[in-house]
Amino acid sequence: MLAEFFIAFALAQSTPAASTPTASTPAAVSATTPRILQVGTTTRRPYSWQQSDGTWTGPAIQLWDKIAKQAGLQYQLKGYTSEELSSLELNSYKTVRSIDVFASGVEINAVQNNICDFSQPFDAGGYSLVTHTRGVTLPRTIIKRVMTFDVLVWLIFMLIATVISGSVIRLVEKKNNPAHFANKDSFVNGLWWAISTLSTVGYGDFVPKTRAGKLVGGIWIFISIILVAIFSATIVATLTVGQLTPYFKSIKSMKSNLVGIIELPNSRYVANKLGVMPRIYITPDDAFAALESNEIEGFLHPTNELRSLLSIRGDSQLLLLPTEVIRGFVGFGLNKDLDIETVRKINSELIKIIESPEWIDTARAMDDPQNAKDAN
């Protein structure tokens, strides 16, 4: 989330070159002094967060600590609050401590590749849309949901079948049943008979009397049962889908709706790729408030973080749409000036760890919203 601010304005600009020996520092001592990597992090669930005692924890923090120990790397960890990260400006990066590694979830994509390097990915990532299920029972919303292409097709087919059935019963009955189907209103009467039979009401005001008419009526009753069953099932399915996706039917429909994002380079990049003109908010809480007040209809944000945030908020009316709008990966952010040997060690140990059964269990736990809620 806010890690991108820090990466954009601190990680890319820092140049953590090795200290140059001076007259007061013997060259031999300087050459053998192990380098202490400066590692930054922030609160970004489900990867990293600060505990009540001030220490930092989370899968990304634990993963980095294990990598550092196995690679023999020394480091100092510094955490940054959301307020500190959001207050950073392009010209104030020198006031922020230079870092070599950003130990949290960092989206690996083209826009951040211009800012920093990345480690090997340790989790699948991407962007998803969360929306609100409020108002789905309003008449205008129900009508909008019901009048889908599938429903219209079946409705037109039923109308055509009803007209045909009414016309047929009129033709076979008009000679021997003139009171019902041979007068000036015979077409209307035939149509009314077909509609009442289709709806299973069967008022009995117009009935066939001939064998041919009764045969036509029996066939139409059988067809009506099938048509009504299919049509009813189509409407129920449409309304159920409407409950699950109250505003957006597809990714393309986002372009005609109000979508909010957090003021982050990655989010702007994703919105631009999708052709969305978003509303900008400072924090997720601001975006959720806008979503709940109907100011926006969708909130576009990293998928894994959205799962954690939704679990923590516990609002049953907030819904994460099942299909990600963009797929991606998450890794550590690395300073572009970090030496090749250190990068090699980090990636080598990272690959070993993420291939282990223990990390598979950790990755599954990160995808479990209940774990994020319990850790809050």
C-alpha positions in Angstrom: 0.0 0.0 0.0 1.9 3.1 1.3 5.1 1.2 0.7 5.2 2.7 -2.8 5.6 6.2 -1.4 8.6 5.2 0.5 10.1 3.3 -2.4 9.4 6.1 -4.8 11.0 8.9 -2.8 13.6 7.1 -0.7 14.6 3.7 -2.1 15.4 5.0 -5.6 17.2 8.0 -4.5 19.5 6.5 -1.9 23.0 5.5 -2.9 24.2 3.2 -0.2 27.8 2.9 -1.4 30.4 1.4 0.8 32.2 3.8 3.1 35.4 5.2 1.8 38.4 4.8 4.2 39.6 8.1 5.7 42.8 9.0 7.5 41.2 8.2 10.8 40.0 4.8 9.6 42.6 2.3 8.5 41.8 0.8 5.2 42.3 -2.8 6.4 39.7 -2.3 9.2 37.2 -0.7 6.8 37.6 -3.5 4.3 36.8 -6.2 6.8 33.9 -4.4 8.5 30.7 -6.1 7.6 28.1 -3.9 5.9 24.9 -3.3 7.8 22.0 -3.2 5.4 19.4 -0.5 6.1 16.0 -2.2 5.8 12.7 -0.3 5.8 9.1 -1.5 6.3 5.6 -0.3 6.9 2.2 -1.6 7.8 0.9 -3.5 4.9 -1.2 -6.5 5.7 -0.9 -9.4 5.2 2.8 -8.9 4.8 4.0 -6.6 7.6 2.6 -4.7 10.5 3.6 -3.3 13.9 2.7 -5.0 17.1 1.5 -3.3 20.3 5.0 -3.5 21.8 6.5 -1.5 18.8 8.1 -4.5 17.2 7.5 -5.4 13.5 6.2 -8.7 12.4 4.4 -10.4 9.6 5.3 -13.0 6.9 7.5 -10.6 5.0 9.4 -9.5 8.1 10.0 -13.1 9.1 11.0 -14.1 5.6 13.5 -11.3 5.4 15.0 -12.2 8.8 15.4 -15.8 7.8 17.1 -14.8 4.5 19.5 -12.4 6.3 20.5 -15.1 8.8 21.0 -17.8 6.2 22.9 -15.4 3.9 25.0 -14.0 6.8 23.7 -10.4 6.2 23.5 -7.9 9.0 20.7 -5.3 9.0 18.9 -2.6 10.9 15.1 -2.5 10.5 13.2 0.8 10.6 9.5 1.1 10.4 7.5 3.9 8.9 3.9 4.8 9.8 1.3 5.6 7.2 1.4 9.3 8.1 5.2 9.4 7.6 4.9 7.8 4.2 2.0 9.8 3.0 3.7 13.1 4.0 6.7 12.4 1.9 7.3 14.7 -1.1 9.6 14.5 -4.0 12.0 17.1 -2.7 12.1 15.8 0.9 13.6 12.3 0.3 16.9 13.4 1.8 15.2 13.8 5.2 14.3 10.1 5.1 16.9 7.5 6.1 18.4 5.8 3.0 17.5 2.1 2.8 18.8 -0.9 0.9 15.9 -3.2 1.1 12.2 -2.6 1.6 10.9 -5.6 3.6 7.2 -5.7 2.9 5.0 -6.6 -0.1 6.1 -4.6 -3.1 4.2 -5.0 -6.4 6.5 -6.0 -9.3 5.5 -4.0 -12.3 6.8 -1.6 -15.0 6.1 1.6 -13.1 8.1 0.6 -10.1 10.9 -0.9 -12.2 11.9 2.7 -13.0 12.2 3.3 -9.3 13.8 0.2 -7.7 14.9 -3.3 -8.4 13.1 -6.4 -7.0 13.9 -9.6 -5.4 12.5 -12.9 -6.7 8.7 -12.9 -6.0 7.5 -14.6 -2.9 3.7 -14.2 -3.4 1.2 -13.8 -6.2 -0.4 -10.4 -6.3 -2.6 -8.2 -8.4 -5.4 -5.7 -8.2 -9.0 -6.3 -7.5 -12.2 -4.3 -7.0 -14.3 -4.1 -3.8 -17.8 -2.8 -4.1 -20.8 -2.3 -1.8 -24.0 -4.4 -1.9 -26.2 -1.6 -0.6 -29.3 -0.7 -2.6 -29.6 -4.1 -4.5 -33.2 -4.5 -3.4 -34.3 -1.1 -4.7 -36.9 -1.4 -7.5 -34.7 0.5 -10.1 -31.8 -1.8 -9.2 -33.9 -5.0 -9.5 -35.3 -3.9 -12.9 -31.8 -3.1 -14.1 -30.6 -6.5 -13.0 -33.6 -8.5 -14.3 -33.6 -7.0 -17.8 -30.5 -8.9 -19.0 -30.0 -10.3 -22.5 -30.9 -13.8 -21.4 -34.1 -12.7 -19.7 -35.1 -10.7 -22.8 -34.5 -13.6 -25.1 -36.7 -15.9 -23.1 -39.4 -13.2 -22.7 -39.5 -12.7 -26.4 -39.6 -16.4 -27.1 -42.5 -16.9 -24.6 -44.5 -14.0 -26.2 -44.1 -15.5 -29.7 -45.1 -19.0 -28.4 -48.1 -17.5 -26.6 -49.3 -15.7 -29.8 -48.9 -18.9 -31.8 -50.8 -21.0 -29.2 -53.6 -18.4 -29.1 -53.9 -18.3 -32.9 -53.9 -22.1 -33.2 -56.6 -22.6 -30.6 -58.7 -20.0 -32.3 -58.4 -21.8 -35.7 -59.3 -25.3 -34.4 -62.1 -24.1 -32.1 -63.9 -21.4 -34.1 -66.2 -23.7 -36.0 -67.5 -25.8 -33.0 -66.9 -23.2 -30.3 -68.1 -19.9 -31.9 -69.1 -18.3 -28.6 -65.5 -18.3 -27.4 -63.3 -18.3 -30.5 -65.4 -17.2 -33.5 -66.7 -13.7 -32.5 -65.1 -10.3 -33.2 -62.8 -10.7 -30.1 -61.7 -14.2 -31.1 -58.1 -13.3 -31.5 -58.0 -11.6 -28.1 -59.9 -14.5 -26.5 -57.4 -16.9 -27.9 -54.5 -14.9 -26.7 -56.1 -14.5 -23.2 -56.6 -18.3 -23.1 -52.9 -18.9 -23.9 -51.7 -16.4 -21.3 -53.9 -17.8 -18.5 -52.8 -21.3 -19.4 -49.2 -20.3 -19.5 -49.4 -18.6 -16.1 -51.2 -21.8 -14.7 -54.1 -19.6 -13.6 -56.6 -21.1 -15.9 -59.7 -19.0 -15.2 -62.0 -21.2 -17.3 -63.8 -18.3 -19.0 -62.5 -19.6 -22.4 -62.0 -23.3 -22.8 -61.6 -25.7 -25.8 -64.5 -28.1 -26.5 -63.3 -30.1 -29.5 -60.8 -33.0 -29.4 -58.4 -31.1 -31.5 -58.8 -28.1 -29.2 -58.2 -30.2 -26.1 -55.1 -31.7 -27.8 -53.7 -28.3 -28.5 -54.5 -27.2 -24.9 -52.7 -30.3 -23.5 -49.6 -29.6 -25.6 -49.6 -26.0 -24.6 -49.9 -26.8 -20.9 -46.9 -29.1 -21.2 -44.9 -26.5 -23.1 -46.0 -23.8 -20.6 -44.6 -25.8 -17.6 -41.2 -26.0 -19.3 -41.2 -22.3 -20.4 -42.2 -21.0 -17.0 -39.6 -23.2 -15.2 -36.8 -22.0 -17.4 -37.9 -18.4 -17.3 -38.2 -18.4 -13.5 -34.8 -20.0 -13.1 -33.2 -17.4 -15.4 -34.6 -14.5 -13.4 -33.6 -16.1 -10.0 -30.1 -16.7 -11.4 -29.9 -13.1 -12.6 -31.0 -11.7 -9.3 -28.5 -13.9 -7.4 -25.6 -12.7 -9.6 -26.9 -9.2 -9.1 -26.5 -9.7 -5.3 -23.0 -10.8 -5.8 -22.0 -8.0 -8.3 -24.3 -5.1 -7.4 -22.7 -2.5 -9.7 -20.0 -4.0 -12.0 -20.9 -6.7 -14.4 -17.4 -6.9 -16.0 -14.1 -5.1 -16.0 -15.2 -3.1 -19.0 -18.2 -1.7 -17.1 -15.7 0.0 -14.7 -15.1 2.7 -17.2 -18.7 4.0 -16.9 -18.7 3.9 -13.1 -17.1 5.8 -10.3 -13.9 4.0 -9.1 -11.6 5.1 -6.2 -7.9 4.4 -5.7 -5.3 5.4 -3.1 -2.8 8.0 -4.1 0.0 5.6 -5.1 2.0 5.3 -8.3 1.0 1.6 -8.8 -2.7 2.4 -8.4 -2.5 5.2 -11.0 -0.6 2.9 -13.3 -3.3 0.1 -13.0 -6.2 2.5 -13.4 -4.5 4.0 -16.5 -4.0 0.5 -18.0 -7.7 -0.2 -17.4 -8.8 3.1 -19.0 -10.4 4.2 -15.7 -10.5 7.8 -14.5 -10.5 7.3 -10.8 -11.1 9.5 -7.7 -8.1 9.7 -5.5 -8.0 9.1 -1.7 -5.2 9.4 0.8 -5.9 6.2 2.9 -8.0 3.0 2.5 -10.3 4.3 5.3 -11.1 7.4 3.1 -11.8 5.2 0.1 -14.0 2.8 2.2 -15.9 5.8 3.6 -16.5 7.1 0.1 -17.7 3.7 -1.0 -20.1 3.4 1.9 -21.5 6.9 1.4 -22.1 6.1 -2.3 -19.5 8.7 -3.5 -17.9 5.9 -5.5 -19.1 2.5 -6.6 -15.9 0.6 -6.5 -12.5 0.7 -4.7 -9.5 -0.6 -6.8 -6.6 -1.8 -4.6 -4.0 -4.6 -4.3 -5.9 -7.9 -3.9 -4.1 -9.4 -0.9 -4.3 -6.2 1.1 -8.0 -5.8 0.3 -8.7 -9.3 1.7 -7.0 -8.3 4.9 -8.7 -4.9 5.1 -12.1 -6.4 4.5 -11.6 -9.0 7.1 -10.6 -6.4 9.7 -13.5 -4.1 8.9 -16.0 -7.0 9.1 -18.6 -5.2 7.0 -20.8 -7.9 5.3 -22.0 -5.4 2.7 -18.5 -4.9 1.3 -17.7 -7.4 -1.4 -14.5 -8.3 -3.1 -15.3 -9.2 -6.7 -13.9 -12.7 -7.5 -12.0 -11.9 -10.6 -8.8 -9.9 -10.4 -8.5 -7.0 -12.9 -4.7 -7.4 -13.1 -2.6 -10.3 -12.1 0.9 -9.8 -10.7 3.6 -10.8 -8.2 5.0 -9.4 -4.9 8.6 -9.3 -3.7 11.0 -7.2 -1.8 12.1 -3.8 -3.1 15.9 -3.5 -3.6 18.0 -0.4 -4.0 19.3 -0.1 -7.6 22.8 0.5 -6.2 22.8 -2.6 -4.0 25.9 -4.7 -4.9 25.4 -7.7 -7.1 26.7 -10.2 -4.6 24.2 -9.1 -1.9 21.4 -9.3 -4.4 22.5 -12.8 -5.4 22.6 -13.9 -1.8 19.1 -12.5 -1.1 17.6 -14.2 -4.1 19.4 -17.5 -3.6 18.1 -17.8 0.0 14.7 -16.5 -0.9 14.2 -19.2 -3.5 15.2 -21.9 -1.1 12.8 -20.7 1.5 9.7 -20.3 -0.7 10.2 -23.8 -2.1 9.9 -25.3 1.4 6.7 -26.8 2.8 6.8 -24.3 5.7 6.5 -21.4 3.3 3.7 -23.0 1.4 1.8 -23.1 4.7 2.7 -19.5 5.3 1.5 -18.4 1.9 -1.8 -20.2 2.5 -2.2 -18.4 5.8 -1.7 -15.1 4.1 -4.6 -15.9 1.8 -6.8 -16.7 4.8 -8.7 -13.5 5.8 -9.4 -14.9 9.3 -5.6 -14.8 10.0 -5.4 -11.2 9.2 -8.4 -10.5 11.5 -6.8 -12.5 14.4 -3.5 -10.7 14.0 -5.1 -7.3 14.2 
